[in-house]
């Protein structure tokens, strides 16, 4: 990096935990199920999902979040809480939506009647001599403040066979994004370099962990080097390192960290607030941020902190469902559906949003929420959703609507036929017909 310096400490690295970040506690794993029958695959998926799972710390539980991809060894969130992962073998970049089913390296989807999966958001491939190949590890969305402004929001990832660190840039498209080719951020010129993960710190500098091995593939385990791992620190403009202990801060001061320009403070402060448990004073301070003159990302942080500390009440949720900011409306939908139990007043508002909200992001979150709601409730929201002809060409909405309504279609053919007649999204209508025909009803 121009104007920057690099330091490294040589040490042995024997293991690396899964990446966990952002507001929802999503962590990726890479198990590829090969169960013999669809019923067993479905049961296994619900017990141990093969792509990613949502961790709910305050309830000491986890649940299915998304399925598919291939070795998603990099995962992070942007400042609007949108999750992204890098993959290996298959195309390299995916926008991860709760309930999504994604392009797989091999095998069948764990849920029968998927019919079609969500593809990469990248408009380019790294499978060339310049970029190195379609195997990646680590992903960081830089959301700190010591690097130059153009890096904020960029996706930083390691290309394993290319032994180089690449960047992609996100552009909004419909309900999702397109990943545009960025620059070559770091080129070690060392074939042993195996960067596995990135993490920015309290000062905005970035640590990256380097396995440092002569081989890249697990099939060559007998040649693996286990004693020469490295950790690098990427520092811009001689940024000094300061010590910090957020655990010593009061609850009120932790709430103030939700306004920080460095998401390191935001995330750790939110975690500490969650660990300390519900506090009416914390809830009041967070609600004040929500209603104040703050940016959308800052208001989202307050919303996430309210939720994880048990302070997202029905009145606050109803207020946020009428926000002028689409991501606040969208995230309120996701958070209030976490337990699959929807307050009647919220359901009425969901139906109204499904009918007339102008945002494809809000409709995407409604489609995603269907999978966490009872079957009889799904159709009430689905009927207005499938009438949006403008969503027919969206990269996410037709499939996410289908994933949400498929069990209901299989359970009630008459209602499914009525849904098909109302549907103005050709792909959804095709899948409804196909599902009814396959059921023999």
KOLMARBA-558171 format. One record per residue (C-alpha): residue number from 1; x, y, z; residue in one letter. Coordinates in steps of 0.001 Angstrom, whole numbers, plus 500000, padded with zeros to 6 digits. Each point is the difference from the previous one (the first is absolute). Layout:
N
  nr   east  north     up rest
 NUM      X      Y      Z    A
...
// end
This chain:
441
  nr   east  north     up rest
   1 500000 500000 500000    X
   2 501367 503411 499072    X
   3 501191 501813 503084    X
   4 499682 496847 502079    X
   5 502362 497658 501786    X
   6 499838 496288 500737    X
   7 501310 498154 503016    X
   8 499846 496303 500713    X
   9 500624 497634 502841    X
  10 500999 496431 499237    X
  11 498150 497445 502115    X
  12 498434 496573 499758    X
  13 496334 499912 499008    X
  14 498211 496694 500441    X
  15 496339 500867 499652    X
  16 497612 502714 498936    X
  17 496415 500313 501210    X
  18 497051 500879 497774    X
  19 499443 503645 499189    X
  20 497201 501493 502092    X
  21 499050 503635 499581    X
  22 497303 502572 499588    X
  23 496580 500401 501480    X
  24 498525 496550 499649    X
  25 502767 497668 501125    X
  26 500250 498100 496718    X
  27 502861 497573 499659    X
  28 500999 497982 496949    X
  29 501054 496375 499762    X
  30 500857 497727 497108    X
  31 498371 496618 500543    X
  32 498584 498457 496804    X
  33 497212 497517 500875    X
  34 499699 496819 497965    X
  35 496951 498410 501605    X
  36 498340 497336 497886    X
  37 496453 501303 500063    X
  38 498295 503376 500034    X
  39 498188 499483 503310    X
  40 503281 499251 501751    X
  41 501680 502989 498305    X
  42 497239 502299 501200    X
  43 500203 498657 503556    X
  44 503777 500313 500021    X
  45 499811 503558 498679    X
  46 497740 501060 502814    X
  47 502373 498464 502537    X
  48 503296 501095 498420    X
  49 499734 502274 496956    X
  50 502731 499578 497373    X
  51 500557 503640 499102    X
  52 499337 502360 502866    X
  53 498060 500228 503221    X
  54 498638 502796 502129    X
  55 501278 500056 503576    X
  56 497742 501570 502650    X
  57 502280 500545 503017    X
  58 497412 501225 502520    X
  59 497862 496927 499329    X
  60 502961 497619 499770    X
  61 498632 498563 496774    X
  62 500676 499926 496279    X
  63 497942 499512 496899    X
  64 500240 499577 496271    X
  65 500904 503179 498141    X
  66 501018 499077 496454    X
  67 501068 497014 497931    X
  68 502397 499397 497160    X
  69 503232 501517 498575    X
  70 503320 498200 500364    X
  71 502532 500459 502785    X
  72 498730 503435 501072    X
  73 503206 500864 501811    X
  74 499383 503724 500099    X
  75 496944 501784 501403    X
  76 499280 503557 501066    X
  77 497268 502652 500076    X
  78 499801 503447 498480    X
  79 498705 502981 501967    X
  80 496407 499194 499019    X
  81 500259 496500 501486    X
  82 500215 498272 496626    X
  83 502031 496787 500199    X
  84 502496 498922 497353    X
  85 502138 496899 499650    X
  86 502861 498866 497834    X
  87 500119 496466 498614    X
  88 502308 497463 498398    X
  89 499792 498085 496692    X
  90 496693 501607 499017    X
  91 499642 503758 499236    X
  92 501454 501920 502876    X
  93 497513 502490 501471    X
  94 496479 499678 501453    X
  95 497512 502305 501725    X
  96 498678 497883 502880    X
  97 496309 500474 500787    X
  98 498265 498252 502881    X
  99 498341 496892 498564    X
 100 501947 500174 496747    X
 101 501102 496923 498050    X
 102 503124 500512 497985    X
 103 502012 498546 497135    X
 104 501747 496895 501281    X
 105 503302 498365 499110    X
 106 498435 496528 500072    X
 107 497068 497989 501228    X
 108 496332 500837 500259    X
 109 498354 502698 502033    X
 110 498943 498859 503442    X
 111 496459 501231 499421    X
 112 498026 498123 497319    X
 113 498167 501980 497332    X
 114 502542 502811 500001    X
 115 499948 499935 496169    X
 116 502482 502864 499608    X
 117 502611 501636 502200    X
 118 501369 503509 500395    X
 119 503173 500665 498020    X
 120 503100 502093 500564    X
 121 499736 503767 500086    X
 122 503435 500404 498391    X
 123 499993 501290 496441    X
 124 503513 498643 499486    X
 125 502105 496933 500698    X
 126 503353 499683 501734    X
 127 500773 496788 498108    X
 128 502784 501506 497914    X
 129 503759 500532 500153    X
 130 499670 503602 501147    X
 131 497729 499375 502997    X
 132 501082 496459 500864    X
 133 496989 497660 500072    X
 134 496601 499244 501527    X
 135 501116 499084 503512    X
 136 499713 502597 502750    X
 137 500385 500311 503737    X
 138 499203 502849 502314    X
 139 497695 502911 499331    X
 140 500025 503414 501601    X
 141 497678 502902 499351    X
 142 502149 502859 501211    X
 143 497895 502160 502343    X
 144 502659 501859 501930    X
 145 501480 503462 499641    X
 146 503790 500099 499807    X
 147 500364 498832 496402    X
 148 499139 502389 497126    X
 149 496278 500555 499462    X
 150 499847 498024 496750    X
 151 500619 496762 501897    X
 152 496927 500331 502206    X
 153 497416 497416 498949    X
 154 502402 498181 497670    X
 155 500150 496210 500066    X
 156 503510 498701 500693    X
 157 500717 496301 499394    X
 158 502930 497668 499477    X
 159 500423 498025 496796    X
 160 501542 496709 501131    X
 161 501667 498765 496811    X
 162 500898 503492 498876    X
 163 501719 500797 503341    X
 164 498617 503525 499830    X
 165 497394 502108 501756    X
 166 497237 501315 497736    X
 167 497173 502483 500428    X
 168 496475 500186 498619    X
 169 497639 502984 500015    X
 170 496271 499719 500669    X
 171 497363 501686 497863    X
 172 496318 499833 500805    X
 173 497809 498078 497540    X
 174 496322 499430 500740    X
 175 499614 498296 503372    X
 176 503678 499058 500052    X
 177 503389 500874 498620    X
 178 502524 499522 497235    X
 179 503605 499318 500955    X
 180 502340 502006 497770    X
 181 503669 499213 499506    X
 182 502231 502115 502213    X
 183 503738 500293 500294    X
 184 502813 497669 501009    X
 185 500449 501177 503564    X
 186 503065 497956 500998    X
 187 502277 497780 497899    X
 188 502443 498110 502257    X
 189 501815 498370 497038    X
 190 500324 496938 502205    X
 191 498230 496778 498999    X
 192 499976 498846 503638    X
 193 497822 502915 501081    X
 194 496576 498728 501127    X
 195 498070 502907 501541    X
 196 497018 498566 501898    X
 197 498281 502944 501657    X
 198 499992 503762 500551    X
 199 498974 502047 503029    X
 200 500152 503761 500550    X
 201 500773 501235 503503    X
 202 499072 502892 502280    X
 203 502290 502335 498069    X
 204 498827 498970 496535    X
 205 503146 498035 499166    X
 206 499535 496472 498659    X
 207 501421 496685 501167    X
 208 500188 497119 497550    X
 209 500842 496429 500873    X
 210 502266 498098 497573    X
 211 500053 496199 500246    X
 212 503180 500067 497874    X
 213 500140 496597 498346    X
 214 501486 498570 496821    X
 215 496718 498246 499097    X
 216 496474 501349 499703    X
 217 497809 496897 499945    X
 218 498969 497732 502851    X
 219 500712 496905 497884    X
 220 503708 500737 500477    X
 221 499906 499811 503796    X
 222 503214 498026 500281    X
 223 501901 502992 498596    X
 224 498358 502595 502207    X
 225 502317 502391 501828    X
 226 498752 500610 503568    X
 227 502754 502097 501564    X
 228 500350 503125 497855    X
 229 496757 501925 500243    X
 230 500152 503789 500052    X
 231 497879 502932 501113    X
 232 500307 503307 498154    X
 233 498725 503393 501026    X
 234 499150 502491 497256    X
 235 500426 503574 501235    X
 236 499261 503170 498044    X
 237 501827 503278 500556    X
 238 501804 498725 503112    X
 239 496757 499633 501943    X
 240 500882 499499 503664    X
 241 498632 497094 502000    X
 242 498042 500850 503143    X
 243 498752 497666 502705    X
 244 496308 499854 500805    X
 245 497736 498043 502331    X
 246 496347 500493 499127    X
 247 498941 497706 502836    X
 248 500848 502826 502422    X
 249 497504 502373 498352    X
 250 496593 500699 501472    X
 251 496866 498915 498172    X
 252 499366 503592 498902    X
 253 503507 500292 498550    X
 254 499584 496690 498178    X
 255 496850 501384 498388    X
 256 502023 503006 498815    X
 257 502367 497633 498210    X
 258 497155 499144 497613    X
 259 500735 503357 498352    X
 260 503709 499282 499466    X
 261 501494 500222 496513    X
 262 501967 496811 500760    X
 263 497783 496915 500042    X
 264 502455 498240 502304    X
 265 498621 502130 502836    X
 266 496431 499568 498784    X
 267 500082 496210 499914    X
 268 501858 499425 503243    X
 269 497871 502542 501868    X
 270 496835 498324 498705    X
 271 501291 496614 501125    X
 272 500714 501341 503485    X
 273 496545 501571 500233    X
 274 498469 496683 499014    X
 275 502051 498153 502602    X
 276 498933 502431 502731    X
 277 496344 499359 499265    X
 278 496878 502194 499710    X
 279 500240 503470 501457    X
 280 497216 502630 499660    X
 281 502545 502836 499981    X
 282 501889 498344 497144    X
 283 496765 499478 498093    X
 284 499020 503644 500442    X
 285 503404 501217 498789    X
 286 499892 497708 496964    X
 287 496438 501081 499180    X
 288 501212 503600 500099    X
 289 502586 499190 497309    X
 290 497269 498392 497896    X
 291 497840 503099 500162    X
 292 502850 502489 499689    X
 293 501752 501664 497093    X
 294 502486 497225 499315    X
 295 501107 498104 496910    X
 296 498244 496822 498904    X
 297 502948 497760 501057    X
 298 500016 501617 503457    X
 299 496266 499474 500380    X
 300 500407 496386 498898    X
 301 502596 499480 502709    X
 302 497545 501330 502574    X
 303 497303 497666 498646    X
 304 502308 496963 500154    X
 305 501114 500899 503525    X
 306 496386 500427 501109    X
 307 499194 496573 498631    X
 308 502939 498127 501524    X
 309 499381 501593 503404    X
 310 496290 499160 499989    X
 311 498776 503541 499431    X
 312 498345 499837 496577    X
 313 496386 500417 501055    X
 314 496946 499785 497756    X
 315 499424 503800 500113    X
 316 503605 500673 498951    X
 317 499737 497368 497262    X
 318 496792 501518 498642    X
 319 501661 503388 499933    X
 320 503013 498670 498118    X
 321 497819 498191 497462    X
 322 498867 503481 498977    X
 323 503524 501419 499813    X
 324 501023 501851 496850    X
 325 503160 497852 499907    X
 326 499533 496696 498161    X
 327 502647 498116 501975    X
 328 498371 500960 503295    X
 329 496656 498672 498767    X
 330 501713 496880 498666    X
 331 501999 499220 503130    X
 332 496973 500516 502215    X
 333 498284 497267 497990    X
 334 502898 497600 500494    X
 335 500450 500638 503707    X
 336 496324 499764 500922    X
 337 499729 496644 498193    X
 338 502937 498410 501763    X
 339 497823 497756 502164    X
 340 497332 499352 497370    X
 341 497392 501605 502246    X
 342 498579 503144 498453    X
 343 497825 502487 501879    X
 344 496665 500565 498169    X
 345 500683 503721 499562    X
 346 503361 499221 498431    X
 347 498419 497470 497643    X
 348 497543 502629 498788    X
 349 502882 502358 499322    X
 350 501931 497261 498181    X
 351 497052 499452 497667    X
 352 499797 503731 499326    X
 353 503715 500111 499200    X
 354 499685 496965 497723    X
 355 497260 501774 498110    X
 356 501460 503445 499518    X
 357 503540 500514 501309    X
 358 502098 501448 497144    X
 359 503242 498342 501167    X
 360 501112 496673 498564    X
 361 502202 499606 503107    X
 362 496931 500117 502253    X
 363 498236 497454 497807    X
 364 503106 497797 500144    X
 365 499926 500044 503802    X
 366 496301 499162 499959    X
 367 500711 497068 497678    X
 368 502819 498862 502270    X
 369 497745 500219 503063    X
 370 497472 497581 498470    X
 371 502178 497010 500884    X
 372 499799 500835 503718    X
 373 496217 500412 500116    X
 374 497166 497431 500235    X
 375 498682 498765 496651    X
 376 496601 501658 500396    X
 377 501681 503364 500597    X
 378 502348 499669 497032    X
 379 497237 500105 497403    X
 380 498582 503224 501447    X
 381 503317 501741 499279    X
 382 500797 498036 496851    X
 383 496876 500987 498056    X
 384 500928 503703 499805    X
 385 503702 499178 499487    X
 386 499417 497907 496865    X
 387 497992 502812 498402    X
 388 503130 502154 499552    X
 389 500762 499434 496322    X
 390 502965 502378 500303    X
 391 501810 497363 502082    X
 392 500003 497369 497230    X
 393 503557 500836 498945    X
 394 501445 500474 503470    X
 395 502917 497678 500834    X
 396 498589 499103 503430    X
 397 496278 500632 500378    X
 398 498423 497297 497791    X
 399 502120 497289 501643    X
 400 499639 501284 503548    X
 401 496223 500206 499566    X
 402 500028 496450 498691    X
 403 502089 498652 502884    X
 404 497515 501585 502401    X
 405 496782 498745 498421    X
 406 501113 496534 498842    X
 407 498875 498100 503153    X
 408 496658 501797 499893    X
 409 499561 499103 496332    X
 410 500639 496348 500799    X
 411 497570 500085 502906    X
 412 496994 501616 498296    X
 413 499608 499579 496236    X
 414 496799 502066 499805    X
 415 501578 503003 501668    X
 416 503083 499471 497868    X
 417 497924 500182 496824    X
 418 498461 503258 501203    X
 419 503497 501337 500704    X
 420 501112 498972 496511    X
 421 497061 501844 498417    X
 422 500900 503158 501915    X
 423 503722 499707 499266    X
 424 501642 502451 497580    X
 425 503513 498591 500389    X
 426 500421 497287 497311    X
 427 502674 497991 501813    X
 428 497939 499746 503179    X
 429 496916 499013 498023    X
 430 502002 497323 498162    X
 431 501331 498560 503255    X
 432 496538 499946 501594    X
 433 498677 498016 497051    X
 434 502970 497643 500093    X
 435 499600 499415 503736    X
 436 496275 499275 499724    X
 437 500634 497560 497148    X
 438 502724 498196 501951    X
 439 497729 499509 502996    X
 440 497434 498072 497980    X
 441 497150 502170 501247    X
// end
